[in-house]
Amino acid sequence: MNIFFKSIVLFLLCLTVISCSKSDSSVAPLRDYKVQRDTDMTNIEEFMKSHYMTVVNNPGGDDDQDVTFTLIPTGGTQVSIWDQTEYPVQTRFVNVPQGTDQEIVTYKIYYLKLREGSGTNSKSPCNVDKVFAAYHGEYIYKNTDTSTTPETVSYLSKLFQEKKTPIAIDLFTGIRGWSEIFPQFKTGTYSSNTDGTVSYFGFGAGVLFIPSGLAYFSSSTGGIPSYSPLVFSFKLCEIERQDQDVDGIPSYLEDFNTSTVNEAGQVTITTDGPDGYVNILKTGLVNPDDTDGDEKPDFYDIDDDGDKTLTKNEIKNPATGIAFPFDQIPTCGGTSILKKHRDPACF
């Protein structure tokens, strides 16, 4: 019995130690999103100003548009990524609700178009489509070895992943930086080889710099340290249209209006037509792609016009029971210009 009671006491003592260890352990609080954004942008810009880019061109081949980044040596005459003009540095601004209070954070994304993409059936993905892309990914970090650069602080990069063969990437569930830039590019063409492989030609190719808030932020994953801005070179080979709400209408066709964000975070909505972007926004914000104003954009809403009839039922041809092709979905008639699944009067 003494052994039994001693065992019980030892067990309870162990539990106490473990409990104390858990309560005493501290987890670093998340960094402020806006502060980290500004830090990332400084790191990205310093990297772009201190490195030059080499683009390997093998026209028409699978290795076309391979990119390397190299630190400009002291006294070097190479033109930096920032200053080169062959592939002008472009920017895109995006508002993202983040943190426990879902505060809107405005991000700037730098990207370069090595080639937009072209071909007989060339097309751009919507930001919620699936893309098939090859890429080379590196993370940017601050160089702490002052013996190599005694007069200046350098921001270097390190490879964390490379996919030379195109893989499927879901832009809807992937990192935000990808989904913001891929719609700016187009696919090319491809052909099958006798050995079962596929060769791609004329595909869109670019370079993308992503602040950590549009990537993995505080998470350390796949060899990427937490709070790391990323740089990718990529090739857009093919896309697969998605239908997030399974209503029979591909999500890219539920993009109706154009929404642009400026550096101050101000949003301008126009009726110029689709812009390749659909988003689920923070509560209370006007969504240009939400027909019935129920704060669920049409690509994520099973009843687009709020008339209590499912969209997938409204677009059926009553004569066949099969959905109309999108361009043949009728209106309600009269003066209405809306297709029937977007017009509550059709109910």
N, C-alpha and C positions, 0 to 999 in steps of 0.2 A: 504493500500500500504506500509505503514511504516513497518508493520509486515512482509510483503512479502520480502521487501528489507533486513530487519534484518535477516530473515531466510536464504537468499542467502549469506549474509556476514558470518553468522555462519557456513554455509555449506563449504564455501571456506576456512574459518579459520581451520575447521576440516581437510580438505584435506591437507592444508599446514603443520599442525602438524603431520599428518600421513606420509606425504612425507619426512619431516625432520627426523622422527623416523626411516624410512627405510634407509635413506642415512647415518644416524649416526650409525646404527647398524653395528656391525662388525662380520664377520664370520671367525673363526680361520682357517688359511691356513692349507692345508694338510701337514702332517708330511712327511719328506723325506722317501721314501720307503726303502732305504738301511739302514739308521739310525734306523728306526723302526724294520727292520728285525733283526739287531744286538741286539737291546733291547729285542725283543721277544725271541731270541735264549738264551740269558742270563736267562730270566725268566723261560723258559721251562727247561733248564738244571738245574737251581737251584731247580725247583720243583721236577725234577726226582731224584736229589741227596738228597733231604730232605724228600721224601715220600717213603713208601713201598707199595707194591701192594699185594692184596689178591685176588686170583682167586678161585672162588667157582666151583668145579667140580662135576656135577651130570651126569655122563656119559650117553649119549643117550637121555637126556631129554631136554625140551625147555629151562630150566634154566642153562644148561651147559655153562660154561665159563662166568659167571657173575663176574665183577671186581669191587673192591673198592680201593680207594687211601687214605692212612692215614699218617699224619705227624709223623715222627719219634720223639718221645719225647726226651728231654734232657737226655743223658745217655742211651738211648735205644740201643738195640743190633740188631734191625731189619735191614735186608739188603735192601738198597734203590733200587728203580726201576733202577737207573743208574748202580748199581754194581751187581744186581742179574744176574745169568747166566742161569737160567732155560729157560727163554725166551730172548735170546740175543737181545740187542738193535741193530736195523738195520737202515740204512740211505738210503735216495734217494735224489738226487739233481735234480733240475728242473730250467730251465730258463724261466722267464716270462717278457714280455714287459709291463711296467707300467708307469703311469704318463702321462702328456701332451706330452712329447717328446718320449714316448714309449721306455724309456731306459730299457735295459735288466737287470733284477735283478735275481741273482742266489740264490735259497733257498735250505736249507737243511731240510728234513723232517725226524723226528725220528718215528719209528714204531716198534711194537713187534708182532710177530706171535705166538699167543697162540695155534693156530691150522691152518694149511694151508687150510684144507677142502678136503674131499674125498668122493667118492661114485661112483656108477655105471655110472652115467651120469654127474659126476663132471666136471665143466668147469669154466674158469676165464672170467670175463667181460672185454671188451675193455673199454678204458677210456671215450668213448662216449655212452656206453650202459646205459640201465636203470637197477638198482639193487633193490632188495627187501631185506631190512635190518632192524634189530632191533638195537637200539643203546642207549647209555647213554652219554650225552654231558655235559661237564663242561667247564667253562672259568677260566683261571689262572689270579690271581691278586696279587699285592704286599700287604702284611699285614702291616697295619699302626698302629695296636694296640701293642705297644712295651711292654705293661704290661704283655702280655702272652709269649713273647719271648724277654726278655730284653738283651740277649747277641748276638742275630743274627737277620738278616733280613730274614723273611720267605715269601715264595710264596705259597699261598693257592689256592684252587679251589672251585668253587660254581656251583651246578647243575643248568642248564638252561632248559634242556629238556631231556625227557626219553621216548623212544618208545619200549615197551616190545613186542609188536606184530609187525612183519615186515611191513614196509611201502615202497612205491615206491619212489625211489630217482633217478632223471635224472642226470647222471654224466656229461652230456654235458652242462647243464644249471646250475648245482649246484656249490658249492664252489670248487675251484681248488684242495684243499688238498684232498678231497674225491676221485676225479678222478685220482689222482696220485698214490694212495695206493691200492684201491680196485682191480686193475688188478693183484696185487701180491698174491691174495687169490683166493680160489675156492669155489664153492657151494658144498653142501652135497646131501642128499636125504631127502625126506619127504613122509608122508603118511596122508591120510584123515581119520578123526575120525567119528564115528557114530553121534556125536553131531554137525557136520558141521565144526569143527575146523580142523586145520592142525598141525601136529607135525613134527619138523625138526630134522635131525640127521646128525652128521658128518660135519656140516657147518663150513666154514672158520670163524675164530674169531681172533680179534686182538685189539691192542691199538694204537692209532694214535695221534701224537702231531702236531698241525698245527699253524704256525706263522700267525699273523693277515693278512699279505699280501696275504695269500692263503685262507683267510676266508672272513671276512667282513670289514677288515681294519678300515676306519674311521667311518663306519656306526654303529649306535647303534640299534640293532634289537633283538626282541624276548627275551628281558631281558639280552642281552649280551652288555656290555659297549663297546664303540669304542676302537679300537687298542688292542683288547684282543686276546691273543693266546688261542687256544682251545685244549682240550684233550677229545677224544672219546674212549669208548670201544664199539665194534660193532660185529655183527654176520651177515655174508653174506649168506642169505638163498636161493635166486634164482635170476636169471637175465633174462632180456628181450632184445633181440637183436634189435638194431635200424638201420634205413636207413635214415640218415640225408638229403641226396640229392634225395631221392625217385627215385633212378635209377634201383631198382630191385636187387641190390647187398647189403647185410647187411654191415654196416660200418666196422665191425671187419674183413671182408674179403678184405677190401681195405687198409689193413695194410700190407706192403710188406717188409720193412727193419727195422733194429734195430738202434736206436739212443740213445746214452748214454751221460750224462753230468757229469763232474767231479766237485770237489769243487771249482775250479777256473772258472767254467762256460764254459770250453772247451767242444765242442761237437764232438763225434766220431760216424760216420755212417758206418755201416757194412751191408753186404748182407746176414746176417745169417738167415734171415726170419723174420716173424712178431714178434713184442715184446709186443703187447697189447696196443700200444699207437699211436694215430693219432692226429695231431694238426694243427691248423691254425697258421702259424708263422708270425712274423714281416716281412714286405716287404724287400726283398733283401737277406733273409736267404734261404739256401738250405733246402728243405723239402724232407726227404727220401721217403715220400709216395705221391709224386706229379709226376705222370707219364709224363705229357707233359710240366712241368716246367712253367706253367702259374701262379704260386704262389697260386693256389687253390688245396689243397690236394684232392686226388681222392674221399674221403668220402664226400666231399663237392663240387664236380665238376660234373655237369650233362654231360660233354663231357670229359672223362678221358684222351683220347689221342689227343685231339685238332684237330680232323679231320672234324669238323663241322657236325658230326653225333652223335645224342644223345646216350649215353651209353645204355639206356634202350631199344633202337631200335637195337643196335648192338648185344645184347645178346639174341635176339629172335631166336627161331628155325623157319626157313623159312617154314618148312613143317607144323607147327602147329600154328605159330603166338604167341606161349607161350615161355616165357624165359627158356633157358636151366638151369638145376641145375648148380650151380657154378662150380662144379668139371667137368662138361661136356661141358662148354663153349669152343668151338674149337679155335685153333690158325689159323693164316693165311696160315699155311702149309709151306713147304720148311724147311728152317733152323730156322724159327722164333720159339721162345719158349714162346712168350707173347700170352695171350689170346686175341682174336680179338678186344675186346673193349679197349685194351691198346696198340694196334699196329696201328699207323696211315696208314700203308701200306695197311690195309684191306679196307680202303675207296675206 
